[in-house]
Protein backbone atom coordinates (compact mmCIF):
# COMPACT_ATOMS: atom_id res chain seq x y z
CA UNK A 1 0.00 0.00 0.00
CA UNK A 2 1.37 3.42 -0.89
CA UNK A 3 1.75 6.15 1.70
CA UNK A 4 -0.36 9.31 1.43
CA UNK A 5 1.45 12.53 0.52
CA UNK A 6 1.60 15.42 2.98
CA UNK A 7 2.57 18.75 1.41
CA UNK A 8 4.26 21.26 3.71
CA UNK A 9 5.48 24.78 3.24
CA UNK A 10 9.26 24.97 3.13
CA UNK A 11 9.47 26.83 6.45
CA UNK A 12 7.05 24.55 8.33
CA UNK A 13 9.26 22.73 10.83
CA UNK A 14 7.36 22.51 14.14
CA UNK A 15 7.33 18.80 15.07
CA UNK A 16 3.96 18.98 16.83
CA UNK A 17 2.37 20.62 13.81
CA UNK A 18 3.90 17.96 11.55
CA UNK A 19 2.52 15.17 13.73
CA UNK A 20 -0.95 16.70 13.65
CA UNK A 21 -0.82 17.22 9.89
CA UNK A 22 0.42 13.65 9.35
CA UNK A 23 -2.40 12.29 11.51
CA UNK A 24 -4.97 14.33 9.57
CA UNK A 25 -3.46 13.19 6.27
CA UNK A 26 -3.73 9.55 7.30
CA UNK A 27 -7.32 9.98 8.47
CA UNK A 28 -8.28 11.74 5.23
CA UNK A 29 -6.90 8.74 3.35
CA UNK A 30 -9.07 6.43 5.46
CA UNK A 31 -6.10 5.15 7.48
CA UNK A 32 -7.49 5.79 10.95
CA UNK A 33 -5.75 2.80 12.51
CA UNK A 34 -2.40 3.90 11.05
CA UNK A 35 -2.96 7.38 12.48
CA UNK A 36 -3.57 5.92 15.94
CA UNK A 37 -0.58 3.58 15.67
CA UNK A 38 1.71 6.40 14.51
CA UNK A 39 0.68 8.62 17.43
CA UNK A 40 1.25 5.75 19.88
CA UNK A 41 4.75 5.15 18.53
CA UNK A 42 5.59 8.86 18.54
CA UNK A 43 4.48 9.21 22.16
CA UNK A 44 7.20 6.71 23.07
CA UNK A 45 9.87 8.47 20.95
CA UNK A 46 12.81 9.85 22.90
CA UNK A 47 13.49 12.87 20.66
CA UNK A 48 12.18 14.91 17.73
CA UNK A 49 14.41 13.22 15.15
CA UNK A 50 13.00 9.82 16.06
CA UNK A 51 9.46 11.23 15.98
CA UNK A 52 10.07 12.64 12.49
CA UNK A 53 11.46 9.32 11.27
CA UNK A 54 8.29 7.61 12.52
CA UNK A 55 6.11 10.16 10.68
CA UNK A 56 8.06 9.42 7.49
CA UNK A 57 7.22 5.72 7.83
CA UNK A 58 3.53 6.59 7.44
CA UNK A 59 3.42 9.56 5.03
CA UNK A 60 5.50 10.99 2.21
CA UNK A 61 6.54 14.53 3.09
CA UNK A 62 6.85 16.94 0.17
CA UNK A 63 8.00 20.50 0.72
CA UNK A 64 6.50 23.24 -1.40
CA UNK A 65 7.90 26.75 -1.80
CA UNK A 66 5.27 29.45 -1.85
CA UNK A 67 5.95 32.46 -4.02
CA UNK A 68 3.82 35.57 -4.16
CA UNK A 69 4.01 37.89 -7.14
CA UNK A 70 2.59 40.80 -5.14
CA UNK A 71 2.68 41.65 -1.44
CA UNK A 72 -0.23 40.12 0.50
CA UNK A 73 -1.67 43.47 1.60
CA UNK A 74 -2.26 44.71 -1.95
Secondary structure, 3 states (H helix, E strand, C coil): CCCEEEEEECCCCCHHHHHHHHHHHHHHCCCHHHHHHHHHHHHCCCCHHHHHHHHHHHEEEEEECCCCCCCCCC
